[in-house]
Amino acid sequence: MIGRLSGRLDYRAVDHVLIDVRGVGYIVYCSDRTLAALPGVGESVSLYTDLLVREDLMQLFGFLSLVEKEWHRLLTSVQGVGAKVSLAIMGTLGPDGVGRAIALGDWNMVKAAKGVGPKLAQRIVLDLKEKAPGVMAMGGSVADAMDGPVDGPESEVIEASALDAIPVKVPANAGAQAGALSALANLGYAPAEAAAAVAEAAGTTPEAGEAGLIRAALKLLAPTG
């Protein structure tokens, strides 16, 4: 499996780009949000990739971060969610928005993506709610991933050695969110409710550090009445 591509951006279309890696051109499909963040034609580019293989089809999908790639993998595991629908959701909400929507159980946010109806949006939230904390916690380590191998035992990293990879974009308080999730788990809160509280706290105060997120989340988790 191809885990990452690094090369020169040769061409961009409405839903994909062509990346030249040592003379070989790879067509990579991306979300609108990812396409908008890529550099101009002729510049160096690096994308994490996921390879879809079928009997009559092979397609590469590209992502700016490991968190974005993991959400794509989980979204496409839900019945009725294909790669195009997943990219539409990622393009509309971004990886942070997807995590927040699922953690909070807000299927209306998911429904805002093109091609996603109410029933499918609800299924996505229900199927992935317990998995949201693990993906959200990845945010703290994504930046460091560029310094070490990103490929697993069955992955292949294809890079153009003469070209520098672009930096991976990570939310400013991703590490704080991961730390807050860990702290709440240590306090005995269930992963789903902890993730929902941290997501809501991060959405209200995106500049908050770990301690601030923990305090805000504990207030949200406190019994009412």
C-alpha positions in Angstrom: 0.0 0.0 0.0 1.2 3.5 -0.8 1.3 5.4 2.5 2.6 8.8 1.4 3.6 10.6 -1.8 6.1 13.4 -2.1 6.9 15.1 -5.3 6.0 18.0 -7.6 2.4 19.2 -8.1 2.0 19.0 -11.9 -1.7 19.5 -12.4 -4.8 20.2 -10.4 -8.4 19.5 -11.4 -11.8 19.9 -9.6 -11.4 16.8 -7.4 -7.9 15.6 -7.9 -4.2 16.5 -8.5 -1.4 14.9 -10.4 1.8 14.5 -8.5 5.1 13.8 -10.3 7.3 11.4 -8.2 10.6 10.8 -10.0 9.0 10.9 -13.4 5.9 8.9 -12.5 2.6 10.7 -12.3 0.1 9.8 -9.6 -3.5 10.9 -9.7 -4.6 11.6 -6.1 -8.2 12.5 -5.2 -8.7 15.0 -2.4 -11.4 16.9 -0.5 -12.2 20.5 -1.4 -10.6 21.6 1.8 -7.3 19.7 1.1 -7.2 20.9 -2.5 -7.5 24.5 -1.3 -4.6 24.1 1.1 -2.2 22.6 -1.5 0.6 24.8 -3.0 0.6 26.0 -6.6 1.4 23.9 -9.7 5.2 23.3 -10.0 5.8 23.4 -6.3 6.7 20.5 -4.0 3.9 18.7 -2.2 3.5 15.8 0.2 0.3 13.9 1.0 -0.6 11.0 3.2 -2.5 8.6 0.9 -5.0 5.7 1.1 -5.2 3.3 -1.8 -8.6 1.9 -2.9 -8.3 -1.3 -4.8 -11.2 -3.0 -6.6 -11.5 -5.5 -9.4 -11.8 -2.8 -12.0 -10.5 0.3 -10.2 -7.5 1.6 -8.3 -7.7 5.1 -6.8 -5.4 7.1 -4.5 -6.9 9.5 -2.0 -4.8 12.2 -0.4 -4.7 13.9 3.0 -2.7 16.6 4.7 -2.5 14.8 8.1 -2.7 11.3 9.6 -5.9 12.4 11.5 -7.6 13.3 8.3 -6.6 10.0 6.8 -7.8 8.0 9.8 -11.2 9.8 9.7 -11.5 8.8 6.0 -10.7 5.2 6.9 -13.4 5.2 9.6 -16.0 7.0 7.6 -15.6 4.6 4.7 -16.1 1.7 7.1 -19.7 2.8 7.7 -22.3 1.2 5.5 -23.3 3.5 2.7 -20.3 5.8 2.9 -18.0 5.5 -0.1 -14.8 7.5 -0.7 -16.6 10.4 -2.5 -19.0 10.8 0.4 -16.2 10.6 2.9 -14.3 13.4 1.0 -17.4 15.5 0.9 -17.8 15.2 4.7 -14.1 16.0 5.2 -14.3 18.9 2.8 -17.3 20.4 4.6 -16.3 19.9 8.2 -12.5 19.2 8.2 -11.0 16.6 10.6 -11.7 18.7 13.7 -15.3 19.3 12.7 -15.9 15.6 12.0 -14.5 14.7 15.4 -16.6 17.3 17.1 -19.8 16.4 15.3 -19.4 12.7 16.1 -18.3 13.2 19.7 -21.3 15.5 20.3 -23.7 13.3 18.4 -24.6 16.2 16.1 -25.7 14.4 13.0 -27.0 17.7 11.5 -23.4 18.8 11.1 -22.6 15.7 9.2 -25.8 16.1 7.1 -24.5 19.4 5.8 -22.1 17.5 3.5 -23.2 16.9 -0.1 -24.7 13.5 -0.6 -25.4 12.8 3.1 -29.0 12.4 4.1 -30.4 12.3 7.6 -30.4 8.5 8.0 -26.8 8.2 6.8 -25.7 11.1 9.0 -27.3 9.4 12.1 -25.7 6.1 11.2 -22.3 7.7 10.9 -22.6 9.3 14.3 -23.9 6.1 16.0 -21.3 3.8 14.4 -18.3 6.0 15.1 -19.2 7.7 18.4 -17.1 5.2 20.5 -14.1 5.5 18.1 -14.0 9.3 18.1 -11.8 9.7 21.3 -9.0 7.6 19.8 -8.8 9.6 16.6 -9.1 12.9 18.4 -6.2 11.9 20.6 -4.0 11.3 17.5 -3.8 15.1 17.1 -1.0 15.5 19.6 1.4 13.2 17.7 0.7 14.1 14.1 3.4 16.8 13.8 6.0 14.4 15.1 5.0 11.7 12.6 6.9 13.6 9.8 10.2 13.0 11.6 9.8 9.2 11.6 8.4 6.5 9.3 4.7 6.9 8.5 4.4 3.5 6.8 3.1 0.4 8.5 4.3 -3.1 7.7 2.3 -3.2 4.4 2.8 0.4 3.4 5.1 2.0 0.9 6.4 5.6 1.1 7.2 7.1 -2.2 9.2 10.3 -2.0 11.2 12.5 -4.3 14.4 13.1 -2.3 15.2 16.4 -4.0 11.9 17.9 -2.9 11.0 19.0 0.6 7.7 17.9 2.1 5.3 20.5 3.1 4.6 20.7 6.9 1.6 18.8 8.2 -1.1 21.2 9.5 -2.2 20.4 13.1 -4.7 22.3 15.2 -3.1 24.7 17.7 -4.5 22.9 20.7 -4.6 19.3 19.3 -2.1 18.2 22.0 -4.2 19.9 24.7 -7.3 18.1 23.6 -5.4 14.8 23.7 -4.1 15.5 27.2 -7.6 16.5 28.4 -9.1 13.3 27.0 -6.4 11.3 28.8 -7.0 13.1 32.1 -10.7 12.6 32.0 -10.2 8.9 31.2 -8.0 8.6 34.3 -10.8 10.2 36.3 -13.1 7.4 35.2 -15.2 9.1 32.6 -16.3 7.0 29.6 -14.4 7.7 26.4 -17.5 8.9 24.5 -18.7 11.3 27.2 -15.2 12.6 27.7 -14.7 13.2 24.0 -18.0 15.0 23.7 -17.1 17.3 26.6 -13.6 18.1 25.3 -15.0 18.7 21.8 -17.6 21.1 23.1 -15.0 22.9 25.3 -12.5 23.1 22.4 -15.2 24.5 20.2 -16.2 27.2 22.7 -12.6 28.2 23.6 -10.2 27.0 20.8 -7.3 28.9 22.4 -7.5 27.0 25.7 -4.7 24.9 27.0 -4.9 21.4 28.5 -5.8 22.7 32.0 -8.4 25.0 30.7 -10.0 22.3 28.6 -10.1 19.9 31.5 -11.8 22.5 33.7 -14.4 23.4 31.0 -15.0 19.7 30.3 -15.5 18.9 34.0 -18.1 21.7 34.2 -20.0 20.2 31.3 -19.8 16.8 32.8 -20.9 17.9 36.3 -24.4 16.6 37.3 -27.2 19.2 36.8 -30.2 19.8 39.0 
